[in-house]
Amino acid sequence: MDAKYEIMPENGERIVYVRPVNIEDLPEEIRPQVEGIKRLFAVHDADGERLALVRGRRLAFALARQNDLSPVSVH
């Protein structure tokens, strides 16, 4: 099931996806910047491009909303 979803639904919302990211899954050059943290949250656009990495899920949702984006959790 490879369903493609619209980035801009009829109501005009731009959707971004928020998902947890384990530190060991990050590129080597980023890991030293996040020592002591076990998990971050990534905000991705509909094409899968990472737009941001933040410490908490609530912060990821707030960041998205501040930028007129509609966040959706991805597990």
C-alpha positions in Angstrom: 0.0 0.0 0.0 2.0 3.0 -1.3 -0.7 5.6 -0.9 0.5 9.2 -1.6 -1.2 11.8 0.5 -1.7 15.5 -0.4 0.7 18.0 1.2 -2.0 20.6 1.2 -5.4 19.1 2.1 -8.5 20.9 1.0 -8.6 23.0 4.2 -5.1 24.5 3.2 -3.1 22.8 6.1 0.5 21.9 5.4 1.3 18.7 7.2 4.6 17.8 8.7 5.5 14.5 10.5 7.0 14.2 13.9 8.8 11.1 14.9 11.2 10.0 17.6 14.9 9.5 16.6 17.4 7.5 18.6 20.8 9.2 18.8 22.6 6.2 17.4 20.6 6.7 14.2 21.9 10.2 13.6 25.0 10.9 11.5 28.3 10.7 13.3 29.0 14.5 13.0 25.8 15.3 14.9 26.2 12.9 17.8 28.8 14.9 19.8 26.3 17.8 19.9 23.7 15.8 21.7 25.8 14.0 24.4 23.7 12.8 27.3 20.4 12.7 25.3 19.0 9.4 24.3 16.3 10.5 21.9 15.3 13.5 19.9 12.3 14.3 17.8 12.5 15.0 14.1 10.1 17.1 12.0 9.8 16.0 8.4 8.0 17.4 5.4 5.8 15.2 3.2 8.8 14.2 1.0 10.7 12.9 4.1 13.2 15.8 4.3 14.2 16.5 7.8 13.3 20.1 8.7 14.3 20.1 12.4 15.6 18.1 15.3 14.4 19.1 18.8 14.6 17.7 22.3 10.9 16.9 22.9 7.7 15.9 21.2 5.9 18.9 22.6 8.6 21.3 21.3 8.4 19.7 17.8 4.6 20.2 17.7 5.0 23.8 19.0 7.7 24.5 16.4 5.5 23.2 13.6 2.5 25.2 14.7 4.6 28.4 15.0 5.5 28.0 11.4 1.9 27.5 10.3 2.4 23.7 9.8 0.1 20.9 11.0 2.1 18.3 12.9 1.1 14.6 12.8 2.8 11.9 14.9 4.6 9.0 13.2 5.6 5.9 15.1 
